[in-house]
């Protein structure tokens, strides 16, 4: 039985791109008599808002997308993420990183490279990976904040060539090293996106992950974390993204029209969901 999920972050109102992803995940499960789960990724306490959680429920009900079982909140699952981090500590695959964003940018500039994707952070130069214990102790003693990072070189050396399958792109070989030493535990929040999502998908029995193509690269990293933590690997389906009339990808930070904004043109949200389910987009929108 297929189990899929929709996992929005309550950091703003949902837009048509979110509806597109939710409908596709819902349809993937329901077409096979499976289960569709709703998870609220509210682990970022500085940006998550209760009013956005309520708005997510309202938008899902307006679209006619019913979910199975109770809603899962990441903010209530921190002990699970802590346990996973401890397992990675025990494996000797983590290290403290004191670098600020400015430090990382300076390291990358000094190396003569720059990120090629505006949506992806630059690979971490791993400046803290081999810091002397005396320096680490001094920084800890001074109360300097740090994140926990994954030693990608060590982790990937033990598990090269991991496979995963995308229902659209086909068989894949994981190349997590392209993202550098990813953050596992943040300064301003508990677990990172990669760690929390990997743990949650396994704990919830998610067998099919339906999400946007912008997260294709994240799957390479999460496939490695699954292997390191002894967790199952779902089947993935990275769908096309929606763009506006100007060709800009819909995003909260770009001020994309919200689903609430669309209600004047679509009083019945179920009709909009039916359009998306059939692969039809409202005027002015396209997939890319």
N, C-alpha and C positions, 0 to 999 in steps of 0.2 A: 504493500500500500504506500502510495506516495504521500509524503508529509512535506509541505512547503511552508514558507513563512513570509511575512512582511514585517520589516524591522526599522521603522522610522525613528529619527531623533527628534525630540520635542524642543527644537531650538528655533522654531518658526512655523508658520502655517504651511500645509501641504500644497503643492502645485500640481499641474497636469502630469508632469513627469512622474511624480509619486503615484498618482492614480494609475498611470500606465503600468508601472511596476507591480502595484498591488493587484490590479486586475489580472495581469499575466500570471502572477504567482497563485492567485486564487483559482484561475482557470486550470492551471497545470495540475493542481491537486484535485479539484472537483471533477475534471474530465476522466479521472481514473478512480473515482470513488474514494479519494484520499482525504487527508485532513489539512486544514489551512490554519496556521497559528499567527498570532499577533504578538510581537515583542516590542517593547518601548526601550530604545537605547538611550537611557537618561543618565548614563554614568558621568557625564560632564555636568557636574552640579552648578558650575558658574554660568552655563548657557541654557540649560534645560529649564522650562517653565511649566508649572501645573496647568496654566490656561492653554498651552499648546497641546498638552496631553488630552485635555477635554476636547479640543478642536479636532485632534486625530480621530477620536471615537466618533465625533459628530460627522466628520467627512466620510469615514468608512461606512457608517450607517446610511448616509445620504447616497452613497454609491451602491448600496445594497450588498456589500461584501461582509458576510457573516463569518466570524472566526470560531474555531473550536477550542473549548477549554478556557481556562483563565488566562488573562493577559499577563505576560511575564515582564517584569521591570528589572533592567540590569542593575539599578541602584540597590536592589535587594539581594544581589547575588555576588557581592564582593568576596565573601569567604571562598567561593568556588574559584575565583580568579587568583586569590592569594595562594590557595593550595596548588594550582597549576604553576604559578611562579616559583613556589618552593621546590617543586619537582625539577624545574629547569635550573634552579640554583644548585640542587644536589648533583645534577649532571655536569656542573662546572661550565655551563654555557651562557652565563650572564655576567655582566660587569656594570659597575656604577659609572655613569657619565655625567660630568659636571658642566658640559659645554652648553653655552647659550646659543640661541639662533644666530646671533652675530658672530660667535666663535666659529660655528659651522660654515657660515657664509664666507668668512675670511679664509678658512682652510680650503674651501672649494675654489675660491678665487686664486689663492696661492698655487693651487694645483693646475690652474689654467683650464678648468672645466666649469660647466654650468648646467643646471637642469634643462632637459629638452621638453618637458611636459609641464605646463602651467598648473595642472591639477595635482601633480605629484611632487612631494618634497624631494630635495636633492639627496642623493645617497650620502649617508653619514660617513665622514672620513675616518672614523674609529680612532680619533686622537686619544681617547681615554682608555682604550682597550689594554694598553700596556703601561699605564702609569705606575710608578713605584708605590709600594704599600705605605711608605712613609708620607708621601704626598697625599694619598687618599685619606690616611688617618688625620692629617693636618686639616684637610678641607672638611672632613666630617666634624672634627673638633671645633671648627669655626662656624659650624651650622650651615655650611654651604649646601643649597638644594641640589638634588641629583635625580636622574631617571635611571631605571634599570634597562639595559639594552641586551639584545641577543648577540652573542658572538657568532656572526653568520658564517665566518670562515670555518670555525670549528664545527658548528652544527651541520653545515652543508657538506663538509668533508666526510661525515659519517653516513650521510643519506643523499648521495648524488642521484640525479636522474629520476626523481619521483614523478609518477604519472598521475594525471587526473583527466576527467572527460567533461567536455562542454557540449551540450546538445546542439549547439549551433556551429561552433568552431571545430568540433571534433576532438580527437585525442591530443593531449598536451603533455609536455615534459616541464616540470617545475624549474624555474630559474630564479629562486628567491634572492640570490646574491646581488641581483641588479638593484635591489632596494637598499643595499647596505645594511648596517647593524640597526635593525628596527627597534623602536621603543616598545618595551613590554609593560612598563609601569611609569606613569607620568608624574611630573612635579605638581601639577594643578588638578589632578584627578586620579582615581585609582587606575585600574587596568587600561591599557591601550585598546584601541579598536580591534587590532589584530588578535590579541589574546582573548578579549571578551567574546568576540564573535565566534572564534574557534571553539571555545569552551561551551558556549550557549548552544550552538548548532548541534554539537554532539549530545549535550545533556537533554535537549528537547527532541532528539531523534529525527532531526531534519535530514531527509534523504535527498531532497532536491532544493538547491539554492537558486532562486530566480531573482536576478538583480541586474542593474545596468552595466553596460560595457565599460563604464568608467572604473569599475571595480575589478576588471579582469586581472590587472597586475597584482591586486591584493590577494587573489587566489593563489598565486605562486608562493607567497609568504605563508598563507594559512595552511597550504598543503604541507609545508615543512613542519609547522607547529603541530599539525595533526599527527605526523609521524613521531615527533619528539615526545608527545604526550600520550601516544598509544590510542589515538582517537580515530573513529571511522571517517572515511572520505565521502562526502556527498557527491551526487551528480550535479553539475552546474549548468545554468542556462543564462548567459550574459546577453541580454537583449539590447537592441538599438536604443539610443537616447533620443529624446524629443528636443526640437529646436523651435525658436519663434520665427516670425516672418523675416527677420534679419539674419537668420542662420545661427543665432546664439543659443548655446545649450541652456535649457531651463535649469535654474539654480536659485536657491534662496538668496545667496549673496549677490546675485545679479538682479534681484527684485522681480523675479518671475511672477506673473499673475497667479494668485492663489486660487484654490478650488472655490473658496467663498466668493471670489471675484467673478467666477464663471457661472454662478447660480442664476444671474439675470438671464443668461442665454440658455441655460439648462436647468429649469426649475425642478425637473425630475433627474436626480443623479443617476438613477438606474439606466435611463436612456443614454446618458454619457458613457456609463460603464459598458453598455451593450455595443456602442460604437467602437470603443477601444478593444473590446473582446473580438470584434469582427475585423480589427486592423484598420479601422477608419478613424481619422483624426479631424477635429474641428478645423474650420478654416483658419489659416494663418499659422498652423503648426505642421511640422514634418518630422520624420524620423531619420536619424543619421547614425 
